[in-house]
């Protein structure tokens, strides 16, 4: 099985930081466990990037490479490319994706 490089955007890295800080307020151990398991989930995209569903916001459009995985109460938004996976955002599952800029490449 061919593996892809997983790249985490600055926005997604900031999302992780904010989520962990939020969880840490109530339960520091849970925050540590959440981050550890989330990073494992992100790393697994290197082998199984196509397993996420196409973003419902983009269904039927030409943006079929934009996908999501649900992780607990969070959506991992990523773009599947030939040799890499770009993790774009990590947000609460109830939020809709707004203002995504599409860049070629």
VEXLOMI-232457 format. One record per residue: residue number from 1; residue in one letter; x, y, z of N, C-alpha, C, O, CB in turn. Coordinates in Angstrom, 3 decimals. Glycine has a CB too. Example, Ala and Ser with C-alpha at 12.3 -4.5 7.8 and 13.67 -1.06 7.14 Angstrom:
BEGIN
k, r, nX, nY, nZ, caX, caY, caZ, cX, cY, cZ, oX, oY, oZ, cbX, cbY, cbZ
1, A, 13.190, -5.690, 7.800, 12.300, -4.500, 7.800, 13.200, -3.300, 7.800, 14.236, -3.319, 8.465, 11.308, -4.473, 9.046
2, S, 12.850, -2.250, 7.080, 13.670, -1.060, 7.140, 12.900, 0.030, 7.870, 13.409, 1.138, 8.039, 14.084, -0.598, 5.725
END
This chain:
BEGIN
k, r, nX, nY, nZ, caX, caY, caZ, cX, cY, cZ, oX, oY, oZ, cbX, cbY, cbZ
1, X, 0.841, -1.173, 0.000, 0.000, 0.000, 0.000, 0.891, 1.243, 0.000, 1.821, 1.351, 0.799, -0.959, -0.006, 1.218
2, X, 0.599, 2.165, -0.892, 1.362, 3.399, -1.014, 0.945, 4.384, 0.075, -0.244, 4.566, 0.336, 1.166, 4.023, -2.410
3, X, 1.933, 5.016, 0.709, 1.608, 5.994, 1.747, 1.787, 7.408, 1.211, 2.563, 7.656, 0.288, 2.488, 5.778, 2.997
4, X, 1.044, 8.323, 1.820, 1.109, 9.728, 1.452, 1.629, 10.523, 2.646, 1.483, 10.112, 3.797, -0.282, 10.252, 0.994
5, X, 2.225, 11.643, 2.354, 2.675, 12.543, 3.407, 1.463, 13.303, 3.937, 0.632, 13.768, 3.157, 3.774, 13.526, 2.883
6, X, 1.358, 13.431, 5.257, 0.261, 14.171, 5.879, 0.807, 15.522, 6.342, 1.720, 15.591, 7.164, -0.366, 13.367, 7.082
7, X, 0.229, 16.588, 5.799, 0.630, 17.944, 6.146, -0.499, 18.605, 6.917, -1.654, 18.559, 6.492, 0.992, 18.765, 4.881
8, X, -0.175, 19.218, 8.043, -1.171, 19.894, 8.874, -1.010, 21.400, 8.673, 0.051, 21.960, 8.948, -1.016, 19.503, 10.393
9, X, -2.059, 22.040, 8.198, -2.016, 23.478, 7.937, -1.880, 24.262, 9.240, -2.124, 23.734, 10.325, -3.275, 23.924, 7.179
10, X, -1.488, 25.525, 9.117, -1.401, 26.393, 10.295, -2.768, 26.530, 10.947, -2.869, 26.571, 12.173, -0.848, 27.782, 9.914
11, X, -3.822, 26.603, 10.136, -5.183, 26.720, 10.678, -5.557, 25.485, 11.481, -6.112, 25.600, 12.573, -6.198, 26.935, 9.547
12, X, -5.257, 24.299, 10.946, -5.580, 23.057, 11.648, -4.750, 22.932, 12.925, -5.252, 22.478, 13.953, -5.340, 21.839, 10.732
13, X, -3.489, 23.331, 12.859, -2.635, 23.290, 14.051, -3.189, 24.223, 15.130, -3.202, 23.878, 16.312, -1.175, 23.684, 13.693
14, X, -3.637, 25.384, 14.721, -4.254, 26.325, 15.657, -5.550, 25.753, 16.231, -5.832, 25.911, 17.419, -4.530, 27.669, 14.963
15, X, -6.338, 25.086, 15.378, -7.575, 24.441, 15.839, -7.271, 23.416, 16.929, -7.943, 23.380, 17.960, -8.307, 23.762, 14.660
16, X, -6.258, 22.587, 16.696, -5.876, 21.563, 17.681, -5.511, 22.232, 19.002, -5.959, 21.812, 20.068, -4.685, 20.704, 17.160
17, X, -4.711, 23.253, 18.920, -4.272, 23.969, 20.123, -5.471, 24.518, 20.905, -5.545, 24.361, 22.123, -3.314, 25.119, 19.743
18, X, -6.397, 25.155, 20.210, -7.573, 25.746, 20.864, -8.476, 24.674, 21.487, -8.989, 24.857, 22.592, -8.375, 26.578, 19.853
19, X, -8.666, 23.575, 20.787, -9.514, 22.490, 21.302, -8.890, 21.891, 22.563, -9.579, 21.656, 23.555, -9.714, 21.387, 20.222
20, X, -7.596, 21.652, 22.512, -6.904, 21.075, 23.670, -6.975, 22.025, 24.864, -7.201, 21.583, 25.990, -5.430, 20.762, 23.323
21, X, -6.785, 23.313, 24.632, -6.908, 24.286, 25.735, -8.307, 24.274, 26.332, -8.468, 24.357, 27.549, -6.568, 25.700, 25.244
22, X, -9.320, 24.171, 25.475, -10.705, 24.139, 25.935, -10.964, 22.909, 26.809, -11.559, 23.019, 27.880, -11.664, 24.150, 24.736
23, X, -10.522, 21.756, 26.355, -10.719, 20.513, 27.107, -9.922, 20.552, 28.411, -10.394, 20.089, 29.450, -10.300, 19.286, 26.256
24, X, -8.728, 21.101, 28.349, -7.823, 21.138, 29.507, -8.421, 21.917, 30.688, -8.104, 21.625, 31.841, -6.485, 21.765, 29.103
25, X, -9.282, 22.903, 30.409, -9.902, 23.677, 31.485, -10.638, 22.784, 32.478, -10.603, 23.016, 33.686, -10.865, 24.702, 30.904
26, X, -11.311, 21.752, 31.946, -12.082, 20.848, 32.798, -11.337, 19.579, 33.168, -11.527, 19.033, 34.255, -13.358, 20.483, 32.118
27, X, -10.480, 19.105, 32.254, -9.860, 17.809, 32.488, -8.521, 17.715, 31.737, -8.499, 17.338, 30.566, -10.812, 16.669, 32.048
28, X, -7.418, 18.053, 32.395, -6.107, 18.012, 31.735, -5.736, 16.644, 31.159, -5.130, 16.568, 30.090, -5.051, 18.431, 32.707
29, X, -6.094, 15.568, 31.858, -5.777, 14.217, 31.353, -6.547, 13.914, 30.073, -6.011, 13.313, 29.143, -6.099, 13.151, 32.419
30, X, -7.797, 14.332, 30.035, -8.606, 14.112, 28.833, -8.040, 14.906, 27.661, -8.059, 14.429, 26.526, -10.079, 14.507, 29.086
31, X, -7.541, 16.103, 27.920, -6.963, 16.932, 26.861, -5.734, 16.252, 26.259, -5.554, 16.238, 25.041, -6.589, 18.326, 27.407
32, X, -4.897, 15.692, 27.122, -3.698, 14.987, 26.649, -4.081, 13.771, 25.819, -3.507, 13.540, 24.754, -2.817, 14.558, 27.836
33, X, -5.041, 12.995, 26.294, -5.501, 11.816, 25.564, -6.155, 12.185, 24.241, -5.946, 11.513, 23.231, -6.475, 11.022, 26.414
34, X, -6.940, 13.243, 24.245, -7.591, 13.703, 23.020, -6.548, 14.041, 21.962, -6.649, 13.600, 20.817, -8.482, 14.927, 23.303
35, X, -5.547, 14.823, 22.350, -4.523, 15.231, 21.381, -3.757, 14.019, 20.846, -3.508, 13.919, 19.644, -3.545, 16.231, 22.025
36, X, -3.389, 13.112, 21.731, -2.655, 11.907, 21.315, -3.468, 11.095, 20.314, -2.934, 10.672, 19.288, -2.305, 11.037, 22.538
37, X, -4.745, 10.873, 20.594, -5.597, 10.084, 19.696, -5.904, 10.819, 18.398, -6.004, 10.195, 17.342, -6.895, 9.721, 20.394
38, X, -6.055, 12.130, 18.466, -6.290, 12.915, 17.259, -5.082, 12.836, 16.329, -5.238, 12.646, 15.123, -6.597, 14.380, 17.618
39, X, -3.886, 12.981, 16.881, -2.684, 12.904, 16.057, -2.521, 11.524, 15.418, -2.036, 11.419, 14.292, -1.455, 13.239, 16.892
40, X, -2.919, 10.470, 16.124, -2.912, 9.114, 15.537, -3.875, 9.044, 14.352, -3.553, 8.479, 13.307, -3.300, 8.048, 16.604
41, X, -5.061, 9.628, 14.535, -6.075, 9.631, 13.474, -5.542, 10.378, 12.252, -5.710, 9.921, 11.121, -7.399, 10.281, 13.974
42, X, -4.904, 11.516, 12.477, -4.344, 12.276, 11.363, -3.245, 11.485, 10.655, -3.187, 11.468, 9.426, -3.794, 13.618, 11.858
43, X, -2.388, 10.843, 11.412, -1.310, 10.047, 10.822, -1.863, 8.892, 9.991, -1.257, 8.496, 8.995, -0.388, 9.506, 11.918
44, X, -3.012, 8.353, 10.398, -3.598, 7.223, 9.656, -4.048, 7.631, 8.252, -4.251, 6.771, 7.395, -4.789, 6.646, 10.429
45, X, -4.203, 8.920, 8.014, -4.575, 9.382, 6.676, -3.477, 9.097, 5.649, -3.740, 9.095, 4.446, -4.882, 10.878, 6.706
46, X, -2.271, 8.861, 6.107, -1.171, 8.566, 5.185, -1.420, 7.262, 4.428, -0.927, 7.087, 3.313, 0.160, 8.484, 5.949
47, X, -2.181, 6.349, 5.029, -2.446, 5.053, 4.410, -3.874, 4.932, 3.868, -4.114, 4.204, 2.905, -2.191, 3.952, 5.413
48, X, -4.799, 5.631, 4.472, -6.212, 5.438, 4.129, -6.930, 6.771, 3.899, -7.976, 7.027, 4.496, -6.919, 4.653, 5.237
49, X, -6.377, 7.602, 3.050, -6.930, 8.950, 2.876, -8.303, 8.973, 2.208, -9.070, 9.913, 2.420, -5.979, 9.779, 2.067
50, X, -8.622, 7.975, 1.418, -9.903, 7.976, 0.694, -11.076, 7.529, 1.567, -12.219, 7.555, 1.112, -9.808, 7.072, -0.523
51, X, -10.818, 7.124, 2.796, -11.901, 6.594, 3.615, -12.869, 7.662, 4.119, -14.014, 7.350, 4.445, -11.329, 5.859, 4.780
52, X, -12.430, 8.905, 4.187, -13.320, 9.971, 4.628, -14.365, 10.265, 3.559, -14.125, 10.081, 2.365, -12.521, 11.241, 4.961
53, X, -15.517, 10.721, 4.004, -16.560, 11.030, 3.023, -16.296, 12.397, 2.393, -15.659, 13.267, 2.987, -17.963, 10.999, 3.683
54, X, -16.808, 12.555, 1.173, -16.733, 13.854, 0.521, -17.533, 14.833, 1.367, -18.613, 14.500, 1.856, -17.271, 13.796, -0.954
55, X, -17.011, 16.024, 1.539, -17.706, 17.028, 2.351, -19.131, 17.226, 1.852, -19.337, 17.456, 0.660, -16.944, 18.367, 2.329
56, X, -20.109, 17.143, 2.731, -21.497, 17.339, 2.313, -21.700, 18.692, 1.631, -22.527, 18.815, 0.727, -22.427, 17.221, 3.515
57, X, -20.954, 19.698, 2.057, -21.062, 21.023, 1.456, -20.634, 21.030, -0.007, -21.054, 21.896, -0.775, -20.228, 22.013, 2.237
58, X, -19.794, 20.059, -0.395, -19.246, 20.019, -1.748, -19.778, 18.858, -2.580, -19.349, 18.671, -3.719, -17.750, 19.938, -1.683
59, X, -20.697, 18.082, -2.038, -21.217, 16.917, -2.747, -21.796, 17.338, -4.095, -22.556, 18.303, -4.178, -22.290, 16.196, -1.900
60, X, -21.435, 16.618, -5.135, -21.931, 16.905, -6.470, -21.147, 17.989, -7.190, -21.453, 18.313, -8.337, -23.359, 17.301, -6.396
61, X, -20.135, 18.557, -6.530, -19.330, 19.587, -7.184, -18.041, 18.963, -7.712, -17.829, 17.755, -7.606, -19.015, 20.753, -6.203
62, X, -17.204, 19.794, -8.270, -15.910, 19.307, -8.769, -14.872, 19.202, -7.660, -13.733, 18.810, -7.916, -15.392, 20.225, -9.866
63, X, -15.249, 19.545, -6.439, -14.311, 19.541, -5.311, -14.378, 18.228, -4.536, -14.460, 18.238, -3.307, -14.602, 20.716, -4.371
64, X, -14.344, 17.116, -5.234, -14.485, 15.805, -4.615, -13.273, 15.389, -3.785, -13.358, 14.416, -3.036, -14.736, 14.779, -5.672
65, X, -12.167, 16.086, -3.894, -10.982, 15.720, -3.115, -11.016, 16.279, -1.698, -10.141, 15.971, -0.888, -9.734, 16.205, -3.817
66, X, -12.009, 17.086, -1.397, -12.172, 17.609, -0.046, -13.019, 16.620, 0.738, -14.151, 16.320, 0.358, -12.824, 19.032, -0.055
67, X, -12.467, 16.118, 1.828, -13.120, 15.056, 2.591, -13.128, 15.391, 4.073, -12.517, 16.363, 4.518, -12.420, 13.711, 2.356
68, X, -13.836, 14.561, 4.820, -13.854, 14.731, 6.262, -13.893, 13.379, 6.949, -14.420, 12.395, 6.431, -15.046, 15.585, 6.691
69, X, -13.316, 13.377, 8.130, -13.447, 12.265, 9.064, -14.054, 12.850, 10.325, -13.742, 13.976, 10.711, -12.057, 11.552, 9.351
70, X, -14.909, 12.089, 10.954, -15.466, 12.511, 12.238, -14.620, 11.875, 13.336, -14.353, 10.673, 13.319, -16.987, 12.106, 12.376
71, X, -14.211, 12.694, 14.275, -13.417, 12.232, 15.411, -14.089, 12.780, 16.663, -13.914, 13.951, 17.001, -11.902, 12.697, 15.305
72, X, -14.848, 11.950, 17.345, -15.610, 12.413, 18.497, -16.604, 13.474, 18.052, -17.437, 13.223, 17.182, -14.673, 12.967, 19.595
73, X, -16.518, 14.645, 18.642, -17.405, 15.756, 18.284, -16.795, 16.678, 17.232, -17.280, 17.792, 17.034, -17.751, 16.561, 19.522
74, X, -15.759, 16.239, 16.568, -15.018, 17.118, 15.663, -14.950, 16.569, 14.239, -14.960, 15.359, 14.013, -13.615, 17.335, 16.191
75, X, -14.882, 17.496, 13.295, -14.703, 17.178, 11.876, -13.251, 17.459, 11.509, -12.736, 18.550, 11.754, -15.688, 18.007, 10.971
76, X, -12.611, 16.479, 10.929, -11.269, 16.672, 10.384, -11.473, 16.923, 8.896, -11.866, 16.019, 8.159, -10.309, 15.420, 10.659
77, X, -11.206, 18.141, 8.457, -11.394, 18.526, 7.065, -10.038, 18.430, 6.380, -9.058, 19.019, 6.836, -12.002, 19.972, 6.938
78, X, -9.989, 17.680, 5.279, -8.716, 17.512, 4.589, -8.906, 17.426, 3.087, -10.007, 17.194, 2.588, -8.003, 16.274, 5.091
79, X, -7.813, 17.617, 2.390, -7.818, 17.524, 0.935, -6.887, 16.393, 0.535, -5.721, 16.353, 0.928, -7.386, 18.873, 0.271
80, X, -7.416, 15.499, -0.234, -6.665, 14.333, -0.692, -6.012, 14.656, -2.037, -6.695, 14.984, -3.007, -7.592, 13.082, -0.811
81, X, -4.701, 14.561, -2.079, -3.950, 14.778, -3.305, -3.210, 13.503, -3.669, -3.241, 12.527, -2.919, -2.966, 15.960, -3.153
82, X, -2.554, 13.506, -4.803, -1.895, 12.292, -5.279, -0.819, 11.776, -4.324, -0.762, 10.578, -4.048, -1.284, 12.546, -6.630
83, X, 0.032, 12.668, -3.820, 1.156, 12.241, -2.986, 1.070, 12.724, -1.546, 1.934, 12.401, -0.732, 2.435, 12.723, -3.587
84, X, 0.045, 13.489, -1.228, -0.064, 14.016, 0.128, -1.513, 14.240, 0.511, -2.419, 14.257, -0.322, 0.717, 15.315, 0.261
85, X, -1.687, 14.411, 1.807, -2.986, 14.749, 2.386, -2.771, 16.035, 3.167, -1.882, 16.111, 4.015, -3.560, 13.582, 3.308
86, X, -3.581, 17.038, 2.885, -3.464, 18.315, 3.582, -4.632, 18.471, 4.550, -5.785, 18.602, 4.139, -3.424, 19.497, 2.574
87, X, -4.317, 18.455, 5.828, -5.340, 18.662, 6.851, -5.559, 20.169, 6.941, -4.643, 20.926, 7.262, -4.915, 18.043, 8.255
88, X, -6.797, 20.592, 6.649, -7.093, 22.017, 6.542, -7.665, 22.617, 7.814, -7.247, 23.694, 8.240, -8.046, 22.246, 5.421
89, X, -8.616, 21.928, 8.418, -9.279, 22.440, 9.619, -9.727, 21.274, 10.489, -9.907, 20.150, 10.019, -10.488, 23.339, 9.247
90, X, -9.900, 21.579, 11.773, -10.517, 20.641, 12.703, -11.513, 21.479, 13.484, -11.134, 22.399, 14.209, -9.448, 19.915, 13.654
91, X, -12.786, 21.153, 13.332, -13.828, 21.993, 13.922, -14.930, 21.145, 14.520, -15.050, 19.955, 14.226, -14.409, 22.946, 12.879
92, X, -15.727, 21.768, 15.358, -16.837, 21.060, 15.973, -17.745, 20.520, 14.873, -17.970, 21.193, 13.867, -17.624, 21.988, 16.943
93, X, -18.255, 19.334, 15.055, -19.037, 18.646, 14.028, -20.322, 19.371, 13.651, -20.844, 19.157, 12.557, -19.373, 17.265, 14.495
94, X, -20.836, 20.212, 14.517, -22.077, 20.933, 14.207, -21.852, 22.152, 13.322, -22.802, 22.714, 12.776, -22.753, 21.364, 15.486
95, X, -20.609, 22.553, 13.182, -20.317, 23.732, 12.352, -20.275, 23.353, 10.885, -19.771, 22.291, 10.518, -18.981, 24.378, 12.767
96, X, -20.808, 24.225, 10.058, -20.722, 24.050, 8.613, -19.456, 24.757, 8.136, -19.018, 25.741, 8.731, -22.000, 24.610, 7.885
97, X, -18.891, 24.250, 7.077, -17.683, 24.826, 6.504, -18.062, 26.052, 5.690, -18.874, 25.967, 4.768, -16.928, 23.790, 5.628
98, X, -17.483, 27.172, 6.027, -17.779, 28.431, 5.344, -16.465, 29.088, 4.953, -15.498, 29.080, 5.715, -18.633, 29.381, 6.244
99, X, -16.446, 29.652, 3.763, -15.291, 30.441, 3.349, -14.046, 29.641, 3.041, -12.939, 30.122, 3.282, -14.974, 31.415, 4.392
100, X, -14.190, 28.432, 2.515, -13.025, 27.647, 2.131, -12.505, 28.163, 0.803, -13.258, 28.325, -0.158, -13.367, 26.139, 2.043
101, X, -11.231, 28.412, 0.767, -10.618, 28.859, -0.490, -9.993, 27.656, -1.172, -9.244, 26.887, -0.569, -9.549, 29.979, -0.243
102, X, -10.318, 27.521, -2.429, -9.780, 26.402, -3.201, -8.533, 26.860, -3.930, -8.579, 27.824, -4.695, -10.831, 25.851, -4.203
103, X, -7.409, 26.176, -3.700, -6.167, 26.455, -4.421, -5.839, 25.246, -5.265, -5.977, 24.110, -4.814, -4.994, 26.795, -3.446
104, X, -5.416, 25.479, -6.455, -5.017, 24.359, -7.316, -3.691, 23.815, -6.855, -2.852, 24.526, -6.302, -4.934, 24.789, -8.793
105, X, -3.522, 22.484, -7.109, -2.216, 21.899, -6.832, -2.199, 20.905, -5.771, -1.144, 20.351, -5.461, -1.281, 22.908, -6.498
END
